[in-house]
Amino acid sequence: MKFTQLPALLGTLTLTIATAIPAQAASWTYGIDSFNDGVTGGDVGNNGAFEFFGMAVAEEDDNVFVALNANLLLTGYNSSGAADGHIGWGDLFLNFSGQNYEAALANGDMFALHISGTDSDSSAQVNGLYKVNSAQNVAPTNSGFTTLQDRKNHVESAGKTEGIGNFDDNGYFNLAASHKNVMSSGTKLGDIAFLDSAALSAKGLNFGAYNATGSQTFGFSFSKTDLKLPEEFRGNPLIASIFAECNNDGVGVKANIDVAIAETEPEMPESVPEPASVLGILAIAGSAIGLRRRHA
């Protein structure tokens, strides 16, 4: 259905930085992935094409920013093991609901960014912010891992460290379930803007502070106004996550994001006298006129 419009030891930790940053810089919260849990062909880690390093989120006025650092190109990876010869980025899921991943999807409480245009097995082919109606697992057609437990077992059997970011993936994801990594149905809520590494650096992004040195750094912004977040979700932390279509690596971040829409102070009307005050002014004026006439 189409849409309607620091090294491996880092593992899992919470990282928030406030460095000397340029004017108009945002305050970023980082989720740093294990640096040796990407699976590329038969190789685990070793800076392969599917190694993800980190995700960061920030807000500024009406905008939310999401940044990624990885080796995987935004246009994906050509692979003879994929049914269509190509493995791309999955959709970037945004969960404000306070529920775990599977529950938020099942209850229709998940949002997502489609970031890879037509270079994707997602039913969304237009980049944008979406309300997710349903999702699917496309890893089997991309020579990947059906469950995250399969991936974890494979990584650890190679003596490497599995991780995803600054939250417990075993508590958030059902590792034994078929991991749904792209949307299969949803409604587009708004557009997203692409941000290259230079634009993100100008906003104060600094993955290098945590040795997250993937070859690709890019990000996206969207409007809080388009998000249309249910009132009961406001105040919950955001958990954002994304996997390759093959589930060979993933990264996520948990952060406190104020999604309330900024409101400008209404202009105060000029003070208008009360009716009684107006009558008093008129009475005084009338008396003054009468006095001038008597003394004329």
N, C-alpha and C positions, 0 to 999 in steps of 0.2 A: 504493500500500500504506500502510495506517495503521500508526502506531508501536505498539509494545507498551507501553507506558507509559514678532607676528611675521609676519606677512604671507607672501605667496607665496614669498619667498626662502627660507623655512624648508625647503621641499621635503622632504628626507629627512635626519633627524638623530636622535641619541639624546639623550633628555632625562630626567633623574631629579632630583627636587628634594627638599630637606629644609628646609622652612620652619618658622617658628614656628607650631606647629599645636596643636590642642586635645589634651587628655588622651585616651588610647585611639586616637590617630590612627594610620593606617597609612602606610607608606612607599610612594609611588606611582612607577611607571615610566611615562613618557608616550611615545606615538607621535603626533607632530603631522603632520597631513596638509597638503598644499598647500591654500591657502585660495581658489584660483580654478580648480579642476579639476572641479567639479560641473557636470553637464549637465542643464539644466532646459528642456524644450522645445528650441528652437533656440539657446538662450543658454548660453554657457560661463562659469562663474564668476559674478561680480556678485552674490554672496550669494543665489543661488537656492535653491529648496526642496530640491534634492538636494546641497547643499554639506555635506560632512563636514569637521570641523575636527580632531578628535582622539579617541584612545582611551587609557585608562590602566588599569593593573592593579596590584593590591596583594594582600597576604596578611596575615592576622592570626589567630593560633591555628589553628583548623581551617578557617577560611574563606578563600576566594579572592574578590576583588572585581574586577569589570570595569565601567568607566565609559565613557560615550560623550558626545561633544559634537558636535552637528550641527544643521542646520535642519530635518531630516526628523522629523516627529512620530512617536512610537512607533506611533500608529494608521495611519501611512502617508499616502498622497497620492492624491487622486481624480484620475483621468486617463482621458479618452476614448480615449487611445491604447492602454490596456491591455485585454486580452481581457475581464476582469471589471470594468473601470472603476476599478481600484484598484492602486496600486503600493506595496508595503510594504517593510519591512526583510527582508533575507535572514537566514539563520541565522548565528550567530556561531561560527565554527569555531576550535577549540582544538587546536593541534598540539604535542605534547610529544615526538614521535618522533625528532626530529633529521633527518627526511626533508623534501623539498620538498612543496609542497601536493598536487600530483597523485599523487606516490608514496604519501603518507600515506593519501589517499583510496582508492587502488587496493589498498593492502595492508590495509585495514580498521583503520588505526591512528589514526583521527581521532575527536575528540570535538566536541561542539557544544552551544551554548545556543540553545534556541528561545525567543525573547523577545517575539514579537508575537501570541501566541494564535491566534485564527482569522483575524486580519487579514494573512494570509500565504498564499503559494502552496506553502509547505512541506507535506510530508505530515504533519509533526507539527503538531497543532492545540492541544496542551497545553504550556504553558510548562514548561521544565525542562532538566536536564542530560541529554544523550544520548550513547550510543556510536553513532557513525555507521556504518551498514552500506553505504550508497550515497548518492550525491548527484546533483543534476541542475541544468541551466542553465535558468532560467525567463525569462531576459532577452528572448528572441524574442517571447514573448506579452505583454511589458510595454514594447514599443517601445524596447528598449535595445540594448546592445552584446553581441554573441555572444562576442567575445574581448576581452581587456584590451588587446590591441594596437590593435584598432579604436578603443577609447576613448582610448588614448594618442595615436593619430594625430589624432583629432578635436580633442582638447584642444590639442595643439601646433600644429595648423593654425590655431587661433584665437589663437595667440600667447600661450597660457597655459602654466602649469607643472604637469605631471602629477606626482603623488606619492601615497604611501599612509601613511607613518609613519616609524618609526626603523629600517627595514631595507630592503634592496634588493628591490623587488617584482619586478624583472626576473630576479633570481637565485632567488627563492622560487617565483614563479608561472611557468608556461609561458604567456607572453603570447599565443602563437598558438593555444592550445588553447581549446575551448569552456569558458568559466569556469563551473564548477558553484557556484552560490551558495545553494542550499538543500538540505536533506536530502530524500531520497526513501524511505529506509528506515533504521530504527535502533531502538534499545532505550533506553527511558527509565531512567536510573540514579538520579535524585533530583530533588527540587524546587529551585527557585531563588527567592530573595527579591528583590523590587523595591526599589530605593533611589532616592528623589527627590534633587534637588539639595541640599536642606538636610541630608539624612542623609549625603550624600557630602562636603559641606563639613565636617561634624562629624568626618569621618574624615581631614580634611586635604587633600582633593582641591582643586586650584586650576588649572583650565585657563586662567583669566585671566592667569596668570603668563606664558603663552606666546601671548597675544593670540588664543587660541582662544575665540571669542565667539559660537558658534552659539546660536540661540534655545532649543535643547533640551539639557538636561543630565540624564541619568538613568543608572542602572546596576543591576547585579545581583550577588548573591553566591551561592556554592554551597559545599558542604562537600567538603573533601578526602577525607573518608571515603567519600562517594558516588562520587568519581572513579574509584576502583579502578584506578589507573594501574599498568601493568605495571612490574615492578621494573627492567627494563632501560632504561626511559624516564626513570627518576628521575635527576635531575642534568642533564638536557637543558634548554635554555631553552624557554620557552613562546613560540610565535608565535600570536597571536590576530588574526583578521581577520574583517571583515564588509563586505558590499556591499549596496546597494539591490537589489531584485529585478530592476531594469533594468540593473544594473551601471553606472549613470550616475555613481556615485562609490563609493569604498570607503575604509576606514581600517584600520590594524592597528598592532600593537605587539609588540616582541620584548622579553622580560624574563626574568630569573632568578626562578623561583618554587619555593620548597621545598615539594613536595607530600607530603612524609612526614607521616604522621599523628602529631600530638603525643601522647606517651604520658606518663601520670602515673607518678611513682615508686611502686612497690608498698610497702605498709606492711610494715615489718619486724616479724616476730613477737617477742614478748617472749622474752628469753634463757631457755633451759631448761637446767639442769645436765646434764652428761653422766652416763650411768648410773653410771660409776665414782665420780664426785663425789657422787652421791646416796648410794651405799653408804658412802662415807667419812663423810658427814654423819651417817648413821644410826649408824655405829660410834661416833663421838664422843659422840652423844647417849646411846647405851647405856652407855658408860663413865661418863658423868656421873651417870646414874641409879644405877649400881652403887656409886659413891663415896658418894652421898647415903645409900644404904641402910646401908653399913658404918659411917658416922658417926652414924647415927640413934640 
